[in-house]
C-alpha cells in the first residue's frame, strides 16, 4: 500500500504548480482524479508534440485518473458536487475568485463535506493588494526576488536572469503538498477539513536564505559564500569537460592542499592542476580524498548515471501512444510504502466511465447524455 492509500483527491489544476503537487500524492497511493474541461488542460498542448502528445503533460500527470467535466454547466457543477461529498482533498490553481464564480467557494465546499480539504495555489494568494494578479513561474521568479538573486550571483552588472526550470512553480507545489499532508493529520484528530492558501511568491520568499543575510548584513548567501569560503571552490575545466567541487574552510581544504602539494591555494594553481587531467581522473582523486565533487553532467549523463539508476531515479513507462519511455522516478525512499511514478498520464477523458459509473453510479445512458450535451 502507498502511504496515502484511501485518500481521494479531486485535481482541478493545470500548468505546473498544482499538477506536481497532485502527482506526488498519486505516487504515494492517493486516488487522484484529474478533472479537465472537455477540450483538455493547457499542458496537453505544450510543444513539442510527439505524435500529438506533450512531454510536459506526460511528465507531470502520471498515475492520475483522467476525466472531463465542464464546471461552467449546471449539470457539470452537480456532478462535481457529488464527487466532493465522497472525496478528501480538492486542489486547484485557478485565479483567486474563480471557485466562487463557479459556485464552488470554500463555504459551499465545506457545507457539502465538512471533512474536505481544499488547497488553493495562486501567484500571490487569496488576500492582499496583489491577489487578483495572474501569475506563471517567470512572474513569481521576478516578484519574489529570485531573478535578481540569479543576476547578483552570476553578473551583478547584467540583466536579471530566469531559471531554466519552473522553480517558482515547483516550490509552491511542494509547499501545498506539505500543507495538505498536515491538514490530513489534523483532520484525523478533529474530523474537520480546512482551506489551504498557498502563493507562489510566499513559497519562494520562505526558502530564500539570502533574505536573512540581506536583513542582517546587507549581503546575499552567494556573496557570503564567496567572501568567507575558499576562493578556489567552483567549476573548473578539465581536459574533456567540467567538474565542480566545494572546499569549506577547515580540514577538507587542508586535505586538498596536501593533495596538490601546495601551501597557498590560488585559482590559477588549481585550474592548472585540473586542466592536466580528465574529468574522471579529477573526480576519482577528489572523491577518494573525501572532497565534495561531481562532474558537471549533461542530461544524457544524468540519465545514465550509476548512482541515479541505483536509486531508481528513472523509470520505464509503457505509454499507449509513445511506446516505452523513460521519465524521472520518485525521490522519497520509504522503508514500507514505496512511491510509484511508472503509470502513464491519462488520455483525455480516459476514466470517465470508470469514475462516473463506479463512483457516482451513473448509467451508460446518463454518461452518453452528458457527452452529447458537452458536459464531459
Phi, psi and omega per residue, in radians:
X1 nan 2.511 3.029
X2 -1.363 2.810 -3.094
X3 -1.073 -0.493 -3.105
X4 -1.884 0.366 3.102
X5 -0.965 2.322 3.131
X6 1.652 -0.117 3.098
X7 -1.675 2.216 3.127
X8 -1.851 2.264 -3.077
X9 -2.084 2.244 2.996
X10 -1.660 1.987 -3.013
X11 -1.797 1.817 3.112
X12 -1.732 0.278 -2.954
X13 -1.518 2.851 3.089
X14 -2.498 3.063 -3.136
X15 1.065 -2.124 -2.933
X16 -2.192 -0.873 -2.995
X17 -1.023 -0.786 3.111
X18 -1.243 -0.891 -3.101
X19 -1.045 -0.580 3.139
X20 -1.253 -0.552 3.058
X21 -1.093 -0.889 -3.079
X22 -1.256 -0.504 3.086
X23 -1.118 -0.712 3.118
X24 -1.167 -0.612 3.062
X25 -1.128 -0.736 3.098
X26 -1.103 -0.713 3.132
X27 -1.073 -0.513 -3.133
X28 -1.604 0.196 2.982
X29 1.862 -0.101 3.115
X30 -1.197 2.604 3.005
X31 -1.493 1.790 -3.101
X32 -1.751 2.077 3.106
X33 -1.798 1.842 -3.125
X34 -1.429 2.028 -3.085
X35 -1.803 2.012 -3.129
X36 -2.021 2.731 2.962
X37 -1.129 2.768 -3.086
X38 -0.952 -0.387 3.137
X39 -1.618 -0.099 3.079
X40 1.684 2.698 3.121
X41 -1.464 2.875 -2.900
X42 -1.026 -0.625 -3.064
X43 -1.283 -0.199 3.023
X44 -1.093 -0.410 -3.040
X45 -1.910 0.156 -3.108
X46 -1.268 2.185 -3.080
X47 -1.311 2.820 -0.044
X48 -1.437 2.490 3.088
X49 -1.493 2.167 3.127
X50 -1.797 1.910 -3.018
X51 0.915 0.671 3.116
X52 1.435 0.081 -3.080
X53 -1.992 2.326 3.124
X54 -1.482 2.265 3.036
X55 -1.016 -0.585 -3.118
X56 -1.111 -0.920 -3.133
X57 -1.095 -0.685 -3.131
X58 -1.070 -0.682 -3.122
X59 -1.234 -0.775 -2.833
X60 -1.778 0.049 -3.122
X61 -2.217 0.469 3.137
X62 -1.204 2.703 3.015
X63 1.194 0.176 -3.124
X64 -1.768 2.670 2.931
X65 -1.513 2.435 -3.099
X66 -2.001 2.171 3.046
X67 -2.263 2.782 3.052
X68 -1.914 2.538 -3.137
X69 -2.873 2.203 3.105
X70 -1.575 1.802 -3.080
X71 -1.293 -0.149 3.129
X72 -1.556 -0.028 3.069
X73 -1.764 2.603 -3.121
X74 -1.069 -0.728 3.138
X75 -1.172 -0.673 3.108
X76 -1.096 -0.698 3.123
X77 -1.105 -0.719 3.137
X78 -1.168 -0.687 3.098
X79 -1.087 -0.760 -3.128
X80 -1.106 -0.725 -3.136
X81 -1.093 -0.603 3.073
X82 -1.131 -0.674 3.107
X83 -1.174 -0.654 3.125
X84 -1.003 -0.697 -3.071
X85 -1.131 -0.402 -3.087
X86 -2.014 0.307 -3.095
X87 -2.061 2.980 -3.099
X88 -1.902 -0.626 -3.014
X89 -2.428 2.455 2.957
X90 -2.077 2.275 3.063
X91 -2.117 2.246 3.120
X92 -2.486 2.598 3.052
X93 -2.302 0.756 3.000
X94 -1.275 2.947 3.000
X95 -1.121 2.521 3.122
X96 -0.929 2.391 -3.135
X97 1.708 -0.319 -3.090
X98 -1.133 -0.769 3.141
X99 -1.065 -0.685 3.098
X100 -1.124 -0.725 3.123
X101 -1.088 -0.572 3.124
X102 -1.369 -0.134 -3.055
X103 1.441 0.425 -3.086
X104 -2.208 0.627 3.097
X105 -1.142 2.935 -3.055
X106 -1.011 -0.695 -3.137
X107 -1.066 -0.677 3.112
X108 -1.202 -0.776 -3.085
X109 -1.115 -0.766 -3.100
X110 -1.278 -0.386 3.036
X111 -1.262 -0.659 3.086
X112 -1.159 -0.658 -3.070
X113 -2.659 1.722 -3.107
X114 -1.070 -0.293 -3.140
X115 -1.605 -0.065 -3.047
X116 -1.225 2.515 3.050
X117 -1.996 2.179 3.112
X118 -1.961 2.182 3.039
X119 -1.922 2.112 3.126
X120 -1.954 2.113 3.127
X121 -1.940 2.214 3.135
X122 -2.515 3.070 -3.112
X123 -1.136 -0.813 -2.999
X124 -2.264 0.202 3.073
X125 1.610 3.044 -3.081
X126 -1.511 -0.156 -3.126
X127 -2.291 2.934 3.090
X128 1.696 2.850 -3.045
X129 -1.131 -0.341 3.134
X130 -1.753 0.125 -3.014
X131 -0.991 -0.604 -3.066
X132 -1.501 -0.044 3.098
X133 -1.263 2.458 3.046
X134 -1.502 2.713 -3.067
X135 -2.633 2.584 2.879
X136 -2.239 3.110 -3.079
X137 -0.840 -0.873 -3.100
X138 -1.087 -0.581 3.127
X139 -1.146 -0.763 3.129
X140 -1.186 -0.611 3.058
X141 -1.067 -0.721 -3.128
X142 -1.214 -0.854 -3.038
X143 -1.178 -0.571 -3.068
X144 -1.415 -0.209 -3.084
X145 1.701 -0.046 -3.062
X146 -1.142 -0.706 3.135
X147 -1.139 -0.636 3.087
X148 -1.162 -0.717 3.111
X149 -1.104 -0.689 3.084
X150 -1.031 -0.811 3.128
X151 -1.115 -0.821 -3.057
X152 -1.081 -0.585 -3.110
X153 -1.464 -0.395 -3.082
X154 -1.807 -0.855 3.140
X155 -2.656 1.614 -3.071
X156 -0.988 -0.443 -3.126
X157 -1.617 -0.049 -3.093
X158 -1.613 -3.051 3.136
X159 -1.376 2.827 3.029
X160 -1.009 2.618 -3.060
X161 -2.132 2.368 3.117
X162 -1.646 2.332 3.078
X163 -1.098 2.528 -3.061
X164 -1.295 -0.245 3.099
X165 -2.080 2.899 -3.013
X166 -1.403 1.112 -3.082
X167 -1.111 -0.632 -3.106
X168 -1.453 0.049 2.904
X169 -1.777 -0.721 -3.044
X170 -1.177 -0.826 -3.137
X171 -1.083 -0.805 3.053
X172 -1.069 -0.634 3.103
X173 -1.077 -0.760 3.108
X174 -1.249 -0.554 3.065
X175 -1.095 -0.760 3.087
X176 -1.091 -0.681 3.122
X177 -1.068 -0.755 3.083
X178 -1.038 -0.759 3.136
X179 -1.093 -0.747 -3.138
X180 -1.113 -0.805 -3.131
X181 -1.099 -0.674 3.103
X182 -1.148 -0.722 3.138
X183 -1.138 -0.614 3.085
X184 -1.138 -0.693 3.096
X185 -1.142 -0.759 3.136
X186 -1.103 -0.674 3.134
X187 -1.123 -0.594 3.128
X188 -1.122 -0.374 3.132
X189 -1.647 -0.633 -3.010
X190 -1.874 -0.356 -3.066
X191 1.396 0.035 -3.069
X192 -1.973 2.433 3.025
X193 -1.440 -3.108 3.080
X194 -2.796 2.932 3.137
X195 -1.761 2.348 -3.116
X196 -2.014 2.208 -3.090
X197 -1.992 1.915 -3.134
X198 -2.081 2.223 3.087
X199 -1.890 2.441 3.080
X200 -0.980 -0.815 -3.108
X201 -1.049 -0.798 3.130
X202 -1.034 -0.842 -3.059
X203 -1.100 -0.629 3.118
X204 -1.235 -0.824 3.131
X205 -0.998 -0.673 -3.040
X206 -1.100 -0.436 -3.053
X207 -1.822 0.068 -3.101
X208 -1.490 1.838 3.043
X209 -1.144 -0.395 -3.139
X210 -1.075 -0.480 3.138
X211 -1.179 -0.569 3.049
X212 -1.188 -0.801 3.107
X213 -1.062 -0.667 -3.075
X214 -1.214 -0.812 -3.095
X215 -1.243 -0.531 -3.097
X216 -1.619 -0.549 -3.051
X217 -2.386 0.172 -3.136
X218 0.903 0.687 3.048
X219 -2.406 3.140 3.108
X220 -2.075 2.919 -3.132
X221 -1.018 -0.798 -3.084
X222 -1.147 -0.658 3.115
X223 -1.213 -0.687 3.091
X224 -1.099 -0.700 -3.142
X225 -1.088 -0.771 -3.130
X226 -1.266 -0.528 -3.108
X227 -1.332 -0.680 -3.020
X228 -1.895 -0.078 3.117
X229 -1.608 -2.932 3.111
X230 -1.624 2.156 -2.958
X231 -1.150 -0.172 -3.133
X232 -1.626 -0.103 3.063
X233 -1.080 2.565 3.088
X234 2.449 -2.807 -3.065
X235 -1.679 2.119 -3.107
X236 -2.090 2.631 -3.112
X237 -1.611 2.133 3.019
X238 -1.679 -3.050 -3.106
X239 -1.037 -0.715 -2.976
X240 -2.111 0.334 3.126
X241 2.821 -2.824 -3.094
X242 -2.049 2.633 3.123
X243 -2.412 2.531 -3.090
X244 -2.032 2.320 2.999
X245 -2.495 2.709 -3.101
X246 -2.139 2.339 -3.120
X247 -2.158 1.619 3.047
X248 -1.260 2.653 3.094
X249 -1.004 2.499 3.122
X250 2.107 -2.595 -2.954
X251 -1.177 -0.563 3.134
X252 -1.114 -0.709 3.085
X253 -1.139 -0.665 3.117
X254 -1.136 -0.685 3.067
X255 -1.029 -0.733 -3.087
X256 -1.134 -0.732 3.106
X257 -1.067 -0.789 3.134
X258 -1.095 -0.672 -3.139
X259 -1.076 -0.736 -3.122
X260 -1.496 -0.233 -3.131
X261 1.207 0.668 -3.135
X262 -2.284 2.680 3.139
X263 -1.531 -0.664 -3.081
X264 -2.088 2.244 3.134
X265 -1.518 2.218 2.983
X266 -2.278 2.714 3.140
X267 -1.027 -0.699 -3.082
X268 -1.129 -0.764 -3.133
X269 -1.133 -0.749 -3.138
X270 -1.173 -0.737 3.130
X271 -1.075 -0.665 3.118
X272 -1.151 -0.742 -3.134
X273 -1.119 -0.804 -3.141
X274 -1.154 -0.723 -3.051
X275 -1.106 -0.272 3.131
X276 -1.604 0.003 -3.031
X277 -2.239 2.803 3.064
X278 -1.383 2.884 3.074
X279 -1.016 -0.770 -3.126
X280 -1.065 -0.746 -3.123
X281 -1.109 -0.830 -3.137
X282 -1.093 -0.775 -3.126
X283 -1.045 -0.774 -3.101
X284 -1.182 -0.757 -3.126
X285 -1.116 -0.851 -3.062
X286 -1.258 -0.723 -3.124
X287 -1.121 -0.667 3.112
X288 -1.186 -0.403 3.126
X289 -1.575 0.043 3.104
X290 1.431 0.312 -3.132
X291 -1.669 2.250 3.122
X292 -1.048 2.102 -3.036
X293 -2.708 2.629 3.006
X294 -2.763 2.499 2.929
X295 -1.063 2.655 3.028
X296 -1.485 1.772 -3.035
X297 -1.425 2.503 2.865
X298 -1.529 3.108 -3.022
X299 -1.193 -0.515 3.052
X300 -1.158 -0.714 3.141
X301 -1.192 -0.654 3.065
X302 -1.064 -0.741 -3.063
X303 -1.170 -0.413 -3.141
X304 -1.890 0.065 -3.088
X305 -1.068 2.301 -3.050
X306 -1.126 -0.592 3.134
X307 -1.232 -0.776 3.117
X308 -1.071 -0.685 -3.134
X309 -1.252 -0.657 3.098
X310 -1.110 -0.507 3.141
X311 -1.598 0.160 3.117
X312 0.982 0.745 -3.121
X313 -1.538 0.091 2.986
X314 -2.367 2.311 -3.106
X315 -2.137 2.560 3.055
X316 -1.548 2.330 -3.126
X317 -2.199 2.326 3.066
X318 -1.598 1.723 -3.089
X319 -1.569 2.362 -3.068
X320 -1.111 -0.388 3.140
X321 -1.871 -0.748 -3.020
X322 -1.573 -0.182 -3.084
X323 1.391 -2.619 -3.127
X324 -1.358 2.168 3.125
X325 -2.256 2.813 3.114
X326 -2.013 2.259 3.130
X327 -2.376 2.849 3.126
X328 -1.046 2.530 3.136
X329 -1.597 -2.919 -3.064
X330 -1.609 2.197 -2.973
X331 -1.523 -0.187 -3.119
X332 -1.648 2.132 -3.072
X333 -1.783 1.703 3.100
X334 -1.433 2.573 3.072
X335 -1.376 -0.421 -3.055
X336 -2.089 -0.595 -3.007
X337 -2.122 1.623 -3.055
X338 -1.265 2.398 3.060
X339 -1.424 2.671 -3.065
X340 -2.383 2.088 3.072
X341 -2.140 0.515 -3.044
X342 -1.734 0.095 3.131
X343 -1.713 2.237 -3.039
X344 -1.147 2.709 3.054
X345 -1.063 2.570 -3.062
X346 -1.297 2.616 2.950
X347 -1.281 2.892 -3.050
X348 -1.091 2.074 3.123
X349 1.248 0.308 -3.050
X350 -0.982 -0.618 -3.036
X351 -1.904 0.407 3.138
X352 -0.979 -0.902 -3.109
X353 -1.151 -0.721 -3.104
X354 -1.043 -0.790 -3.089
X355 -1.381 -0.894 -3.023
X356 -1.253 -0.542 -3.121
X357 -1.470 -0.873 -3.052
X358 -1.339 -0.715 -3.084
X359 -1.455 -0.741 -3.038
X360 -1.774 -0.191 3.096
X361 1.342 0.332 3.097
X362 -1.237 2.608 3.110
X363 -1.510 2.922 3.074
X364 -1.000 -0.701 -3.139
X365 -1.139 -0.709 3.094
X366 -1.015 -0.803 -3.097
X367 -1.148 -0.715 3.108
X368 -1.103 -0.652 3.101
X369 -1.156 -0.713 3.104
X370 -1.090 -0.716 3.098
X371 -1.108 -0.787 -3.108
X372 -1.110 -0.522 -3.131
X373 -1.589 0.033 3.119
X374 1.313 0.297 3.107
X375 -1.343 -0.640 3.073
X376 -2.229 nan nan
